Amino acid sequence: MDRLARELGVTKQAVLHHFGSKQKLYAAVLESISERLLTDIVENQQLDSEATDSAFVRSVLKIYEHTMAFRDETCLLMRELLDNPERASQAGTWYLRPFLDRLHSQLRQSAAWAAADESRIATHVYQVLGAIHYFTVSLTTLRNMYSPAVVDDMIKQYPEQLRQLAGLESKGG
């Protein structure tokens, strides 16, 4: 909230007054992020019909690009998706649900996943999103653990690794 107030050139109290509560501000931010991600996926559907990657793989790569560009958002999304009993028990709206549902739908459109059950689809989507989020929020630590040069190479290689992970075929129902 401090950063938002600074960026807007107003006080924290002004931001809180506008939204009414921290919870409403948080909800507005989550909704905005989710809508932006969903829009990226919808726009992704309009890509070249000769593209060799499935819509799901293209979306995954687009999400990775977005995540690399907006790492602060990624940290917030991870907090929302992590086990949060207090928030989960009181959530009236799941802002990320339409985004996740769209990814499920895209994955199911591929022949390799058409017969997969919902839990298998959800598991694969979560594995891929987890790979994206875990990597991008760890970059500072990785740069210190290894070296900036090694991490820069990892960043260059990561899209191809994601393409392979996202494109895995379903094994079983």
N, CA, C and O of each residue as an XYZ file, in Angstrom:
692
protein
N       0.823     -1.181      0.000
C       0.000      0.000      0.000
C       0.875      1.255      0.000
O       0.538      2.258     -0.629
N       1.998      1.184      0.712
C       2.918      2.331      0.732
C       3.379      2.677     -0.673
O       3.380      3.840     -1.075
N       3.772      1.639     -1.417
C       4.262      1.873     -2.777
C       3.175      2.464     -3.670
O       3.437      3.379     -4.451
N       1.963      1.944     -3.554
C       0.852      2.462     -4.346
C       0.608      3.927     -4.027
O       0.430      4.741     -4.933
N       0.599      4.261     -2.759
C       0.391      5.658     -2.354
C       1.496      6.551     -2.911
O       1.225      7.641     -3.416
N       2.737      6.089     -2.819
C       3.861      6.875     -3.370
C       3.707      7.076     -4.869
O       3.883      8.185     -5.374
N       3.372      5.989     -5.589
C       3.223      6.082     -7.041
C       2.104      7.036     -7.435
O       2.198      7.730     -8.447
N       1.052      7.068     -6.638
C      -0.074      7.960     -6.929
C       0.145      9.368     -6.400
O      -0.579     10.296     -6.761
N       1.149      9.521     -5.540
C       1.420     10.832     -4.961
C       0.391     11.255     -3.929
O       0.098     12.439     -3.766
N      -0.155     10.257     -3.232
C      -1.148     10.534     -2.190
C      -0.721      9.813     -0.910
O       0.245      9.051     -0.903
N      -1.444     10.064      0.146
C      -1.147      9.399      1.412
C      -1.795      8.012      1.450
O      -2.709      7.714      0.682
N      -1.296      7.171      2.364
C      -1.918      5.864      2.568
C      -3.375      6.025      2.989
O      -4.241      5.246      2.592
N      -3.623      7.041      3.794
C      -4.990      7.274      4.249
C      -5.914      7.569      3.065
O      -7.067      7.138      3.056
N      -5.412      8.298      2.072
C      -6.225      8.608      0.891
C      -6.540      7.340      0.101
O      -7.655      7.166     -0.390
N      -5.554      6.462     -0.015
C      -5.777      5.199     -0.722
C      -6.815      4.373      0.029
O      -7.751      3.850     -0.576
N      -6.650      4.255      1.345
C      -7.613      3.495      2.152
C      -9.004      4.104      2.093
O     -10.000      3.385      2.016
N      -9.071      5.416      2.129
C     -10.371      6.088      2.063
C     -11.067      5.766      0.743
O     -12.271      5.510      0.715
N     -10.306      5.779     -0.342
C     -10.892      5.506     -1.656
C     -11.456      4.086     -1.736
O     -12.552      3.877     -2.255
N     -10.705      3.117     -1.222
C     -11.128      1.721     -1.318
C     -11.982      1.274     -0.136
O     -12.704      0.283     -0.239
N     -11.909      1.977      0.965
C     -12.725      1.634      2.120
C     -12.053      0.705      3.111
O     -12.282      0.813      4.316
N     -11.223     -0.208      2.620
C     -10.511     -1.136      3.510
C      -9.342     -1.765      2.762
O      -9.272     -1.731      1.533
N      -8.429     -2.338      3.536
C      -7.297     -3.042      2.924
C      -7.792     -4.232      2.103
O      -7.244     -4.536      1.043
N      -8.824     -4.896      2.600
C      -9.363     -6.055      1.900
C      -9.918     -5.666      0.530
O      -9.732     -6.391     -0.447
N     -10.599     -4.522      0.461
C     -11.153     -4.075     -0.826
C     -10.047     -3.649     -1.782
O     -10.145     -3.878     -2.988
N      -9.010     -3.039     -1.258
C      -7.858     -2.676     -2.083
C      -7.202     -3.946     -2.623
O      -6.898     -4.034     -3.813
N      -6.987     -4.909     -1.761
C      -6.387     -6.187     -2.149
C      -7.234     -6.861     -3.229
O      -6.703     -7.368     -4.217
N      -8.537     -6.860     -3.035
C      -9.445     -7.462     -4.014
C      -9.351     -6.751     -5.358
O      -9.336     -7.402     -6.403
N      -9.289     -5.427     -5.341
C      -9.195     -4.660     -6.587
C      -7.894     -4.972     -7.323
O      -7.882     -5.091     -8.548
N      -6.814     -5.102     -6.582
C      -5.518     -5.420     -7.200
C      -5.557     -6.828     -7.795
O      -5.127     -7.026     -8.931
N      -6.064     -7.802     -7.048
C      -6.157     -9.173     -7.559
C      -7.043     -9.249     -8.791
O      -6.712     -9.929     -9.763
N      -8.158     -8.557     -8.747
C      -9.069     -8.561     -9.891
C      -8.394     -7.967    -11.126
O      -8.543     -8.491    -12.230
N      -7.664     -6.891    -10.943
C      -6.961     -6.249    -12.049
C      -5.901     -7.175    -12.651
O      -5.797     -7.292    -13.872
N      -5.127     -7.822    -11.804
C      -4.094     -8.745    -12.288
C      -4.741     -9.900    -13.042
O      -4.297    -10.265    -14.131
N      -5.784    -10.471    -12.464
C      -6.462    -11.600    -13.087
C      -7.041    -11.216    -14.446
O      -6.911    -11.968    -15.411
N      -7.678    -10.054    -14.523
C      -8.253     -9.603    -15.794
C      -7.167     -9.388    -16.838
O      -7.350     -9.725    -18.008
N      -6.047     -8.833    -16.423
C      -4.950     -8.595    -17.364
C      -4.386     -9.925    -17.870
O      -4.115    -10.064    -19.063
N      -4.209    -10.888    -16.991
C      -3.721    -12.196    -17.414
C      -4.726    -12.878    -18.340
O      -4.347    -13.475    -19.347
N      -5.987    -12.785    -17.996
C      -7.028    -13.393    -18.818
C      -7.068    -12.746    -20.198
O      -7.225    -13.439    -21.203
N      -6.929    -11.431    -20.253
C      -6.898    -10.724    -21.531
C      -5.717    -11.194    -22.366
O      -5.853    -11.407    -23.571
N      -4.569    -11.355    -21.740
C      -3.398    -11.858    -22.464
C      -3.676    -13.232    -23.065
O      -3.265    -13.518    -24.189
N      -4.365    -14.068    -22.322
C      -4.666    -15.407    -22.826
C      -5.660    -15.333    -23.977
O      -5.497    -16.033    -24.976
N      -6.681    -14.503    -23.855
C      -7.669    -14.356    -24.924
C      -6.990    -13.823    -26.181
O      -7.231    -14.317    -27.283
N      -6.142    -12.815    -26.010
C      -5.417    -12.278    -27.159
C      -4.512    -13.344    -27.756
O      -4.311    -13.390    -28.969
N      -3.979    -14.185    -26.913
C      -3.113    -15.272    -27.349
C      -3.851    -16.189    -28.320
O      -3.238    -16.725    -29.243
N      -5.146    -16.377    -28.130
C      -5.947    -17.241    -28.997
C      -5.969    -16.726    -30.438
O      -6.195    -17.490    -31.375
N      -5.732    -15.427    -30.603
C      -5.804    -14.813    -31.920
C      -4.492    -14.937    -32.696
O      -4.377    -14.401    -33.798
N      -3.521    -15.622    -32.147
C      -2.214    -15.729    -32.782
C      -2.277    -16.499    -34.093
O      -3.290    -17.111    -34.432
N      -1.202    -16.453    -34.793
C      -1.008    -17.122    -36.069
C      -1.545    -18.554    -36.032
O      -1.172    -19.348    -35.169
N      -2.417    -18.863    -36.973
C      -3.014    -20.196    -37.001
C      -1.993    -21.273    -37.370
O      -2.258    -22.463    -37.201
N      -0.834    -20.862    -37.871
C       0.203    -21.825    -38.222
C       1.172    -22.076    -37.063
O       2.152    -22.803    -37.224
N       0.907    -21.490    -35.916
C       1.788    -21.681    -34.762
C       1.853    -23.165    -34.420
O       0.842    -23.866    -34.454
N       3.044    -23.631    -34.092
C       3.211    -25.056    -33.799
C       2.859    -25.392    -32.353
O       2.517    -26.537    -32.057
N       2.937    -24.432    -31.462
C       2.596    -24.680    -30.064
C       1.087    -24.623    -29.869
O       0.389    -23.891    -30.570
N       0.592    -25.397    -28.916
C      -0.825    -25.344    -28.572
C      -1.149    -24.007    -27.908
O      -0.252    -23.282    -27.477
N      -2.433    -23.694    -27.832
C      -2.858    -22.459    -27.158
C      -2.373    -22.455    -25.711
O      -1.971    -21.413    -25.193
N      -2.408    -23.613    -25.060
C      -1.951    -23.692    -23.672
C      -0.469    -23.352    -23.569
O      -0.074    -22.566    -22.708
N       0.346    -23.927    -24.426
C       1.786    -23.658    -24.390
C       2.049    -22.187    -24.681
O       2.878    -21.569    -24.014
N       1.361    -21.615    -25.663
C       1.537    -20.187    -25.963
C       1.144    -19.338    -24.757
O       1.815    -18.356    -24.442
N       0.071    -19.711    -24.092
C      -0.350    -18.966    -22.900
C       0.696    -19.064    -21.802
O       1.010    -18.070    -21.147
N       1.231    -20.251    -21.603
C       2.257    -20.443    -20.572
C       3.455    -19.538    -20.849
O       3.974    -18.899    -19.934
N       3.888    -19.482    -22.084
C       5.035    -18.639    -22.433
C       4.704    -17.163    -22.241
O       5.558    -16.380    -21.825
N       3.473    -16.788    -22.544
C       3.048    -15.399    -22.344
C       2.979    -15.071    -20.845
O       3.364    -13.979    -20.428
N       2.495    -16.003    -20.057
C       2.443    -15.810    -18.600
C       3.860    -15.650    -18.050
O       4.102    -14.808    -17.186
N       4.781    -16.448    -18.547
C       6.179    -16.333    -18.119
C       6.716    -14.938    -18.434
O       7.343    -14.309    -17.582
N       6.474    -14.453    -19.646
C       6.929    -13.103    -20.015
C       6.332    -12.060    -19.075
O       7.031    -11.168    -18.595
N       5.039    -12.186    -18.820
C       4.351    -11.250    -17.928
C       4.953    -11.326    -16.521
O       5.197    -10.302    -15.883
N       5.184    -12.532    -16.057
C       5.713    -12.741    -14.716
C       7.111    -12.148    -14.573
O       7.439    -11.562    -13.541
N       7.924    -12.299    -15.597
C       9.270    -11.720    -15.558
C       9.202    -10.191    -15.539
O      10.032     -9.539    -14.906
N       8.229     -9.630    -16.223
C       8.101     -8.170    -16.290
C       7.481     -7.582    -15.023
O       7.755     -6.433    -14.678
N       6.649     -8.360    -14.330
C       5.907     -7.855    -13.165
C       6.107     -8.792    -11.974
O       5.163     -9.440    -11.520
N       7.327     -8.857    -11.480
C       7.645     -9.802    -10.408
C       6.912     -9.481     -9.110
O       6.597    -10.395     -8.348
N       6.633     -8.202     -8.837
C       5.878     -7.854     -7.626
C       4.482     -8.473     -7.664
O       3.983     -8.966     -6.653
N       3.862     -8.441     -8.839
C       2.544     -9.063     -8.987
C       2.635    -10.557     -8.714
O       1.745    -11.140     -8.096
N       3.699    -11.159     -9.173
C       3.882    -12.594     -8.990
C       3.934    -12.951     -7.515
O       3.329    -13.936     -7.090
N       4.645    -12.166     -6.741
C       4.706    -12.419     -5.292
C       3.318    -12.327     -4.672
O       2.962    -13.136     -3.815
N       2.541    -11.348     -5.102
C       1.180    -11.198     -4.590
C       0.316    -12.392     -4.996
O      -0.440    -12.918     -4.179
N       0.425    -12.817     -6.249
C      -0.347    -13.970     -6.709
C       0.042    -15.236     -5.958
O      -0.818    -16.044     -5.609
N       1.317    -15.406     -5.713
C       1.745    -16.592     -4.960
C       1.140    -16.579     -3.565
O       0.714    -17.616     -3.054
N       1.103    -15.416     -2.958
C       0.507    -15.313     -1.625
C      -0.973    -15.681     -1.680
O      -1.488    -16.323     -0.765
N      -1.648    -15.282     -2.737
C      -3.069    -15.584     -2.888
C      -3.291    -17.083     -3.115
O      -4.261    -17.650     -2.613
N      -2.409    -17.710     -3.858
C      -2.597    -19.115     -4.203
C      -2.081    -20.079     -3.142
O      -2.507    -21.232     -3.089
N      -1.168    -19.611     -2.298
C      -0.657    -20.480     -1.246
C      -1.755    -20.768     -0.230
O      -2.752    -20.051     -0.150
N      -1.557    -21.801      0.524
C      -2.539    -22.177      1.533
C      -2.715    -21.028      2.517
O      -1.803    -20.696      3.274
N      -3.880    -20.436      2.496
C      -4.182    -19.271      3.313
C      -5.556    -19.508      3.944
O      -6.557    -18.988      3.452
N      -5.613    -20.287      5.028
C      -6.902    -20.683      5.601
C      -7.832    -19.514      5.925
O      -9.039    -19.604      5.699
N      -7.285    -18.426      6.449
C      -8.141    -17.294      6.808
C      -8.810    -16.701      5.570
O     -10.025    -16.502      5.562
N      -8.047    -16.422      4.543
C      -8.592    -15.849      3.310
C      -9.515    -16.855      2.624
O     -10.596    -16.493      2.159
N      -9.089    -18.114      2.561
C      -9.868    -19.129      1.853
C     -11.245    -19.328      2.479
O     -12.229    -19.528      1.768
N     -11.313    -19.274      3.797
C     -12.597    -19.514      4.457
C     -13.552    -18.338      4.315
O     -14.759    -18.491      4.501
N     -13.018    -17.160      3.985
C     -13.862    -15.970      3.888
C     -14.030    -15.456      2.461
O     -14.764    -14.494      2.233
N     -13.364    -16.083      1.509
C     -13.387    -15.570      0.136
C     -14.782    -15.696     -0.463
O     -15.348    -16.786     -0.542
N     -15.309    -14.578     -0.871
C     -16.586    -14.595     -1.570
C     -16.370    -14.671     -3.065
O     -17.226    -15.154     -3.805
N     -15.230    -14.193     -3.500
C     -14.892    -14.179     -4.916
C     -13.474    -14.687     -5.087
O     -12.557    -14.270     -4.380
N     -13.311    -15.584     -6.027
C     -11.986    -16.093     -6.375
C     -11.585    -15.430     -7.682
O     -11.962    -15.885     -8.761
N     -10.823    -14.359     -7.580
C     -10.505    -13.549     -8.750
C      -9.670    -14.289     -9.782
O      -9.734    -13.973    -10.970
N      -8.902    -15.252     -9.354
C      -8.056    -15.988    -10.288
C      -8.771    -17.173    -10.933
O      -8.221    -17.804    -11.836
N      -9.972    -17.480    -10.491
C     -10.687    -18.647    -11.019
C     -10.928    -18.570    -12.525
O     -10.678    -19.559    -13.215
N     -11.403    -17.443    -13.073
C     -11.598    -17.392    -14.534
C     -10.295    -17.609    -15.309
O     -10.285    -18.261    -16.354
N      -9.214    -17.062    -14.792
C      -7.900    -17.239    -15.407
C      -7.504    -18.719    -15.394
O      -7.090    -19.261    -16.419
N      -7.632    -19.364    -14.242
C      -7.292    -20.787    -14.136
C      -8.221    -21.643    -14.991
O      -7.775    -22.591    -15.636
N      -9.507    -21.312    -14.996
C     -10.465    -22.062    -15.816
C     -10.111    -21.979    -17.296
O     -10.234    -22.965    -18.023
N      -9.672    -20.809    -17.740
C      -9.293    -20.654    -19.144
C      -8.080    -21.529    -19.471
O      -8.026    -22.153    -20.531
N      -7.118    -21.569    -18.564
C      -5.958    -22.440    -18.788
C      -6.378    -23.907    -18.836
O      -5.880    -24.667    -19.666
N      -7.282    -24.306    -17.959
C      -7.794    -25.685    -17.970
C      -8.428    -25.984    -19.328
O      -8.184    -27.033    -19.924
N      -9.234    -25.055    -19.799
C      -9.922    -25.224    -21.080
C      -8.929    -25.337    -22.233
O      -9.084    -26.181    -23.115
N      -7.920    -24.492    -22.219
C      -6.916    -24.550    -23.282
C      -6.175    -25.884    -23.263
O      -5.932    -26.471    -24.317
N      -5.821    -26.357    -22.096
C      -5.104    -27.625    -22.000
C      -5.979    -28.762    -22.517
O      -5.502    -29.637    -23.240
N      -7.244    -28.750    -22.151
C      -8.166    -29.800    -22.575
C      -8.351    -29.816    -24.100
O      -8.694    -30.853    -24.667
N      -8.130    -28.685    -24.761
C      -8.293    -28.611    -26.218
C      -7.224    -29.401    -26.966
O      -7.424    -29.763    -28.125
N      -6.108    -29.669    -26.326
C      -5.066    -30.437    -27.013
C      -5.443    -31.913    -26.990
O      -5.993    -32.412    -26.008
N      -5.144    -32.593    -28.072
C      -5.507    -34.005    -28.195
C      -4.918    -34.840    -27.059
O      -5.547    -35.790    -26.593
N      -3.725    -34.489    -26.622
C      -3.051    -35.257    -25.571
C      -3.746    -35.149    -24.213
O      -3.506    -35.969    -23.327
N      -4.604    -34.142    -24.046
C      -5.257    -33.923    -22.758
C      -6.786    -34.010    -22.831
O      -7.457    -33.847    -21.812
N      -7.331    -34.258    -23.991
C      -8.787    -34.234    -24.175
C      -9.520    -35.215    -23.264
O     -10.632    -34.930    -22.821
N      -8.919    -36.353    -22.982
C      -9.584    -37.374    -22.159
C      -9.212    -37.292    -20.680
O      -9.716    -38.072    -19.873
N      -8.347    -36.370    -20.325
C      -7.897    -36.273    -18.931
C      -9.014    -35.764    -18.027
O      -9.822    -34.929    -18.433
N      -9.052    -36.273    -16.802
C     -10.065    -35.789    -15.865
C      -9.645    -34.425    -15.301
O      -8.508    -33.985    -15.468
N     -10.586    -33.782    -14.640
C     -10.368    -32.408    -14.167
C      -9.201    -32.310    -13.183
O      -8.450    -31.335    -13.209
N      -9.049    -33.298    -12.331
C      -7.955    -33.221    -11.357
C      -6.591    -33.314    -12.040
O      -5.642    -32.653    -11.618
N      -6.487    -34.117    -13.077
C      -5.220    -34.230    -13.809
C      -4.919    -32.912    -14.531
O      -3.778    -32.452    -14.546
N      -5.944    -32.317    -15.123
C      -5.791    -31.019    -15.808
C      -5.325    -29.973    -14.795
O      -4.352    -29.259    -15.035
N      -6.029    -29.888    -13.662
C      -5.696    -28.886    -12.640
C      -4.277    -29.098    -12.112
O      -3.552    -28.133    -11.871
N      -3.889    -30.344    -11.934
C      -2.544    -30.641    -11.446
C      -1.487    -30.151    -12.423
O      -0.497    -29.543    -12.018
N      -1.695    -30.413    -13.701
C      -0.707    -29.988    -14.700
C      -0.627    -28.462    -14.772
O       0.467    -27.900    -14.828
N      -1.771    -27.797    -14.772
C      -1.775    -26.329    -14.799
C      -1.009    -25.793    -13.593
O      -0.199    -24.876    -13.731
N      -1.257    -26.354    -12.422
C      -0.571    -25.883    -11.214
C       0.926    -26.168    -11.248
O       1.722    -25.355    -10.779
N       1.312    -27.303    -11.792
C       2.744    -27.599    -11.908
C       3.436    -26.565    -12.793
O       4.518    -26.079    -12.464
N       2.808    -26.238    -13.906
C       3.410    -25.283    -14.837
C       3.453    -23.889    -14.215
O       4.483    -23.217    -14.270
N       2.340    -23.449    -13.622
C       2.333    -22.131    -12.973
C       3.342    -22.091    -11.829
O       4.028    -21.087    -11.635
N       3.430    -23.174    -11.081
C       4.402    -23.238     -9.994
C       5.829    -23.101    -10.502
O       6.650    -22.420     -9.888
N       6.120    -23.747    -11.620
C       7.460    -23.647    -12.209
C       7.769    -22.208    -12.605
O       8.886    -21.728    -12.410
N       6.787    -21.533    -13.156
C       6.979    -20.131    -13.549
C       7.203    -19.272    -12.315
O       8.184    -18.533    -12.230
N       6.292    -19.375    -11.367
C       6.335    -18.484    -10.209
C       7.552    -18.735     -9.322
O       8.203    -17.791     -8.874
N       7.852    -19.982     -9.074
C       8.982    -20.303     -8.200
C      10.279    -19.767     -8.787
O      11.108    -19.208     -8.068
N      10.453    -19.936    -10.085
C      11.674    -19.468    -10.741
C      11.771    -17.948    -10.690
O      12.805    -17.404    -10.302
N      10.714    -17.270    -11.072
C      10.801    -15.808    -11.182
C      10.967    -15.121     -9.832
O      11.650    -14.100     -9.747
N      10.367    -15.648     -8.789
C      10.526    -14.986     -7.487
C      11.842    -15.361     -6.814
O      12.200    -14.781     -5.789
N      12.558    -16.320     -7.377
C      13.831    -16.759     -6.799
C      15.049    -16.144     -7.474
O      16.176    -16.449     -7.085
N      14.859    -15.298     -8.459
C      15.990    -14.815     -9.258
C      17.057    -14.098     -8.437
O      18.249    -14.307     -8.665
N      16.656    -13.269     -7.500
C      17.645    -12.556     -6.686
C      18.490    -13.542     -5.894
O      19.713    -13.419     -5.846
N      17.849    -14.504     -5.283
C      18.573    -15.526     -4.527
C      19.468    -16.347     -5.447
O      20.620    -16.625     -5.112
N      18.942    -16.732     -6.601
C      19.742    -17.521     -7.542
C      20.983    -16.764     -8.002
O      22.061    -17.346     -8.122
N      20.832    -15.463     -8.261
C      21.980    -14.654     -8.700
C      23.073    -14.610     -7.626
O      24.261    -14.556     -7.942
N      22.668    -14.635     -6.385
C      23.648    -14.626     -5.298
C      24.192    -16.021     -5.016
O      25.340    -16.172     -4.599
N      23.384    -17.018     -5.238
C      23.791    -18.392     -4.982
C      24.764    -18.884     -6.059
O      25.744    -19.565     -5.758
N      24.487    -18.537     -7.288
C      25.336    -18.957     -8.402
C      26.104    -17.741     -8.892
O      27.039    -17.288     -8.232
N      25.724    -17.224    -10.016
C      26.341    -15.997    -10.514
C      25.355    -15.347    -11.465
O      24.496    -16.028    -12.025
N      25.466    -14.042    -11.656
C      24.564    -13.383    -12.607
C      24.642    -14.001    -14.007
O      23.624    -14.106    -14.691
N      25.826    -14.405    -14.431
C      25.977    -14.990    -15.768
C      25.223    -16.318    -15.884
O      24.548    -16.568    -16.883
N      25.341    -17.158    -14.867
C      24.634    -18.439    -14.880
C      23.128    -18.199    -14.884
O      22.398    -18.850    -15.632
N      22.665    -17.280    -14.065
C      21.227    -17.009    -13.992
C      20.729    -16.391    -15.296
O      19.625    -16.704    -15.741
N      21.516    -15.527    -15.910
C      21.125    -14.979    -17.215
C      20.958    -16.099    -18.240
O      20.033    -16.063    -19.052
N      21.844    -17.087    -18.208
C      21.701    -18.245    -19.097
C      20.447    -19.048    -18.748
O      19.745    -19.528    -19.638
N      20.171    -19.192    -17.455
C      18.956    -19.896    -17.035
C      17.721    -19.187    -17.580
O      16.792    -19.830    -18.069
N      17.717    -17.860    -17.492
C      16.581    -17.073    -17.982
C      16.392    -17.297    -19.481
O      15.262    -17.402    -19.956
N      17.484    -17.369    -20.215
C      17.398    -17.608    -21.667
C      16.864    -19.005    -21.969
O      16.121    -19.193    -22.932
N      17.239    -19.980    -21.153
C      16.834    -21.368    -21.389
C      15.433    -21.682    -20.863
O      14.806    -22.644    -21.304
N      14.953    -20.893    -19.944
C      13.709    -21.223    -19.246
C      12.494    -21.340    -20.164
O      11.697    -22.260    -19.979
N      12.313    -20.453    -21.142
C      11.136    -20.612    -22.009
C      11.078    -21.977    -22.705
O      10.001    -22.562    -22.817
N      12.195    -22.477    -23.163
C      12.192    -23.793    -23.816
C      11.867    -24.895    -22.808
O      11.152    -25.841    -23.135
N      12.382    -24.780    -21.599
C      12.050    -25.756    -20.561
C      10.551    -25.713    -20.242
O       9.916    -26.752    -20.061
N      10.001    -24.504    -20.175
C       8.558    -24.363    -19.935
C       7.750    -24.948    -21.082
O       6.740    -25.618    -20.864
N       8.204    -24.690    -22.309
C       7.513    -25.236    -23.486
C       7.444    -26.761    -23.369
O       6.405    -27.363    -23.638
N       8.543    -27.372    -22.970
C       8.566    -28.830    -22.834
C       7.663    -29.299    -21.700
O       6.920    -30.267    -21.859
N       7.721    -28.623    -20.563
C       6.870    -28.991    -19.430
C       5.395    -28.815    -19.776
O       4.587    -29.712    -19.533
N       5.047    -27.674    -20.337
C       3.644    -27.394    -20.668
C       3.123    -28.355    -21.725
O       1.938    -28.690    -21.731
N       4.000    -28.801    -22.619
C       3.589    -29.668    -23.713
C       3.587    -31.151    -23.391
O       3.302    -31.973    -24.261
N       3.904    -31.507    -22.144
C       3.872    -32.922    -21.769
C       2.490    -33.499    -22.019
O       1.482    -32.803    -21.891
N       2.452    -34.762    -22.374
C       1.175    -35.426    -22.614
C       0.651    -36.034    -21.324
O       1.416    -36.433    -20.446
N      -0.662    -36.093    -21.231
C      -1.299    -36.707    -20.069
C      -1.042    -38.204    -20.084
O      -1.150    -38.858    -21.121
N      -0.705    -38.729    -18.934
C      -0.521    -40.179    -18.792
C      -1.634    -40.704    -17.907
O      -1.555    -40.610    -16.682
N      -2.641    -41.241    -18.501
C      -3.759    -41.774    -17.736
C      -4.947    -40.846    -17.770
O      -4.919    -39.814    -18.440
N      -6.024    -41.218    -17.028
C      -7.297    -40.507    -17.063
C      -7.287    -39.294    -16.272
O      -8.295    -38.591    -16.208
